[in-house]
C-alpha cells in the first residue's frame, strides 16, 4: 500500500446535467471535497459545469477542458478529481489534456477504503473492489502510455500491479479473492448460527458515513473501536454485547457507513460485511442531526436499505450529535420511532436502550399454548422467555396466551393450540 509522502494539490470538478437539481450537484461536490481531504490532499480550487449532455470522449465540454488545463498550470495542481464516474477513455483523454493525474469519484472512495482497511478481510474486500473498478478501464493505449508508479491518491492497494497485468491475470486474481471471501462468509455464517443458538437478539448500526456510529457503538458497548471525524473511519464489522437491562443482553454490530453514489464494486466486494447488518433483527439508523445535508443523507440510506432488501426490518432512527444542533431541529424530525442522542456526552443513551427494548418486544408474536398438567413446571420457564398475557386453568392443564420472540417460538411449537 503506497502512502502519500508529500500532500497532493487537487482541483475538484463538479459536473451535472441541466435536468438535475443544482442543489444536489453542489452537495455532491461538497461531499467530494470532504472525501478528497480525507484522502490526504490539499484542495486548491473547485468548479462546476452544467451540461445539456455528456461528452463521450471527455465527459465535460471542450471549453471547460481548456479552462481546467489553464488552472492546472496556474495553480500547480498535480491531481484533478472529477465528481462523476469516468470511463477509461475519458480518464486517459483528460489526463492527456491536463498533463496530470485524474481520478473520478469511485476511485477516490476506493482509495480511502484502501487507506482505512486494517484486517485481512478488509484489505481483500478493497482489493476486489479496486480490481472490479479497474477492469473496464483497462484500455490498451492507457496501459501502455500511463504509469502510476509515482504514488499518491488512487495508487494504493493493487493499482500498480493491475496496470502491469493483462485482463486474464486480473480475472485470475479476482477469482482468488472471491474464493477467500467465500471462506470468510462461511466463517461468519457459523458465528451467526452460534448466536442464534444462544437466542440473543441482534442489532446493527447503519447510517451515512461520519454520523457518529462508532462513537455511539463505543458508548453503548463500553468498547474502544477506532473513531475519527472523517468519512469511512470504520470498515471492518465489530460485534459487541450491550446490556439493555438487568435481564436483557443483546448484540450490536457496527460496520461501514453509506454514501451517495456508492460504487457498485464496493457493494459487491463488501457482501460478507453487509450480511452482518442484514442478519440483524433490528436496524439502528444513525443520523447526524446537525448536518445541513441531513434529509439527503437519510434518503440515501433508506434507498440502500431497500436495495439490500432490509426494508421489512424494524428501524429505530437515532438522531445523533444533538449537542451540536439547535433544539428546534428536533421538532422538524418526522421519522418514527426516533430518539435524540449525543454519543459524545452520553445524552439520550438510556432512552435509546428503552427504544431498543420496545423494538425487541415488537418482534414478538402472540400465540395460544396448552401446557399439560404434568408439565406445568414449564410455566416458570415460559414466563422468563415471553410475556404471559392471560392464563386459563383447566382440569387437564393450563391454556396460556403469550407473546414470544421468533427464536423462542420454535421451542414451544409442540404446545401450540392448533
PyMOL commands that set and color helices and strands:
alter all, ss='L'
color gray80, all
select helices_A, chain A and resi 22-39+62-75+88-98+105-116+120-135+140-145+159-163+167-197+213-221+264-269+271-278+294-307+322-324+328-331+349-362+373-375+378-385+406-411+413-415
alter helices_A, ss='H'
color red, helices_A
select strands_A, chain A and resi 9-17+42-51+79-82+101-104+201-207+238-245+248-254+282-288+314-320+338-340+365-372+387-393+397-404
alter strands_A, ss='S'
color yellow, strands_A
deselect
rebuild
show_as cartoon
